[in-house]
Amino acid sequence: MLNQAEDQQHIIRFVNKQHVLTLCAGNGMEMWCANCFYVFDAERMALWLMTEPDTRHGSLMQQNSRVVGTIAPQPKTIALIKGVQYRGEITLLYGEEDRLARARYCKRFPVAQAMKAPIWQLTLQEMKMTDNALGFGKKLYWVRPEPR
């Protein structure tokens, strides 16, 4: 049985190996999902993604910064199913934070250098991972500690 620190490290390894997330945004009346490429910053427990603010999900994220989503590859065997559900707060980055995140994003996805879309930071608040490779239906959890 994994403990909370081991759960977090297992989740970090998984999220680092993936590159596409599903992001779900809503304003209380309307909801929309989008698939986005991301870069994971394990130190901040945050995901950086690039998307235009005038997209449907971008507009909703500006109205309500609380988002949820998943990171899940598509294995053909049920025993290999792994995936993360998350919730977090998303914000547009500016200045030095934008420069740092954009550099890391463009290093992982060089085609993004030609894009002018802004970089967003999705600060993770909670993650639940299912990993059937550890046992059918095995769940791992991480929750951001409360500030002191």
C-alpha positions as CSV (number, residue, x, y, z in Angstrom):
1,M,0.0,0.0,0.0
2,L,1.4,3.4,-1.0
3,N,1.4,6.3,1.4
4,Q,0.6,9.9,0.4
5,A,4.2,10.8,-0.6
6,E,4.5,7.6,-2.7
7,D,1.1,8.3,-4.2
8,Q,2.3,11.8,-5.2
9,Q,5.6,10.5,-6.8
10,H,3.7,7.8,-8.7
11,I,1.2,10.4,-10.0
12,I,4.1,12.8,-10.9
13,R,5.8,10.0,-12.9
14,F,2.6,9.3,-14.8
15,V,1.8,12.9,-15.6
16,N,5.3,13.6,-16.8
17,K,5.1,10.8,-19.3
18,Q,1.9,12.1,-20.9
19,H,1.4,15.3,-23.0
20,V,-2.4,15.8,-23.6
21,L,-5.1,16.6,-21.1
22,T,-8.8,17.1,-21.2
23,L,-9.8,20.4,-19.6
24,C,-13.4,21.1,-18.6
25,A,-14.5,24.7,-17.9
26,G,-17.8,26.2,-16.9
27,N,-19.5,29.3,-15.7
28,G,-22.4,27.8,-13.8
29,M,-24.7,27.7,-16.9
30,E,-22.5,26.6,-19.7
31,M,-19.8,24.0,-19.8
32,W,-17.2,23.0,-22.4
33,C,-14.2,20.6,-22.7
34,A,-11.1,20.9,-24.7
35,N,-8.0,18.7,-25.3
36,C,-4.7,20.6,-24.8
37,F,-1.0,19.8,-25.0
38,Y,0.6,20.5,-21.6
39,V,4.0,20.7,-19.8
40,F,4.0,19.6,-16.2
41,D,5.9,21.5,-13.5
42,A,6.2,19.0,-10.6
43,E,7.8,21.6,-8.3
44,R,4.7,23.8,-8.6
45,M,2.3,20.9,-9.1
46,A,1.0,22.8,-12.1
47,L,0.3,22.3,-15.8
48,W,1.2,24.8,-18.4
49,L,-0.9,24.9,-21.6
50,M,-1.3,27.2,-24.5
51,T,-4.8,28.3,-25.8
52,E,-6.5,31.4,-27.1
53,P,-8.6,33.3,-24.6
54,D,-11.4,33.8,-27.2
55,T,-12.0,30.0,-27.6
56,R,-15.1,28.7,-26.0
57,H,-13.2,27.1,-23.1
58,G,-10.9,30.1,-22.9
59,S,-13.9,32.4,-22.4
60,L,-15.3,30.1,-19.8
61,M,-11.9,30.0,-17.9
62,Q,-11.9,33.8,-17.8
63,Q,-15.4,33.7,-16.2
64,N,-14.6,31.0,-13.7
65,S,-10.9,29.9,-13.0
66,R,-12.0,26.6,-11.4
67,V,-11.5,23.8,-13.8
68,V,-11.5,20.0,-13.8
69,G,-10.3,17.4,-16.2
70,T,-8.5,14.2,-17.0
71,I,-5.2,12.9,-18.3
72,A,-5.7,9.4,-19.7
73,P,-4.0,7.4,-22.4
74,Q,-6.0,4.8,-24.4
75,P,-4.7,1.3,-23.7
76,K,-6.5,-1.6,-25.4
77,T,-6.3,-3.8,-22.2
78,I,-8.3,-3.1,-19.1
79,A,-5.5,-4.3,-16.9
80,L,-3.3,-1.4,-18.3
81,I,-5.8,1.4,-17.7
82,K,-4.2,4.4,-15.9
83,G,-5.5,7.9,-15.7
84,V,-5.8,11.0,-13.5
85,Q,-8.8,13.1,-12.7
86,Y,-7.9,16.6,-11.5
87,R,-9.3,19.9,-10.2
88,G,-7.4,23.2,-10.1
89,E,-7.3,26.9,-10.7
90,I,-6.3,28.3,-14.1
91,T,-4.8,31.7,-14.8
92,L,-3.1,33.5,-17.6
93,L,0.6,34.1,-17.1
94,Y,2.4,37.4,-17.7
95,G,6.0,38.7,-17.6
96,E,8.7,36.5,-16.3
97,E,6.3,33.6,-15.4
98,D,5.1,33.6,-19.0
99,R,8.6,33.7,-20.4
100,L,9.7,30.7,-18.2
101,A,6.6,28.6,-19.0
102,R,6.7,29.5,-22.7
103,A,10.3,28.5,-23.0
104,R,9.6,25.1,-21.4
105,Y,6.5,24.6,-23.5
106,C,8.2,25.4,-26.8
107,K,11.1,23.1,-25.8
108,R,8.7,20.2,-25.5
109,F,6.5,21.3,-28.5
110,P,8.8,23.2,-30.9
111,V,5.9,23.9,-33.3
112,A,4.5,26.2,-30.6
113,Q,7.3,28.7,-31.2
114,A,5.2,30.0,-34.2
115,M,2.1,30.4,-32.1
116,K,1.2,33.7,-30.3
117,A,-1.4,32.1,-28.0
118,P,-1.0,33.0,-24.3
119,I,0.3,30.5,-21.7
120,W,-2.0,29.5,-18.9
121,Q,-1.0,27.9,-15.6
122,L,-3.3,25.3,-14.2
123,T,-2.4,25.0,-10.5
124,L,-3.5,21.6,-9.4
125,Q,-5.5,21.4,-6.2
126,E,-6.4,17.7,-6.2
127,M,-5.6,14.6,-8.2
128,K,-7.0,11.1,-8.1
129,M,-5.2,8.4,-10.1
130,T,-6.6,5.0,-11.1
131,D,-3.8,2.5,-11.9
132,N,-5.0,-1.0,-12.8
133,A,-1.3,-2.1,-13.1
134,L,-1.1,-1.8,-9.3
135,G,-4.3,-3.9,-8.9
136,F,-7.7,-3.6,-10.5
137,G,-9.3,-0.3,-9.5
138,K,-6.3,0.9,-7.4
139,K,-6.7,4.6,-6.5
140,L,-3.9,7.0,-5.6
141,Y,-4.6,10.5,-4.2
142,W,-2.9,13.9,-3.9
143,V,-4.4,17.1,-2.4
144,R,-2.5,20.4,-2.2
145,P,-1.8,21.1,1.4
146,E,-3.6,24.1,3.0
147,P,-1.4,27.2,3.2
148,R,-0.1,27.9,6.7
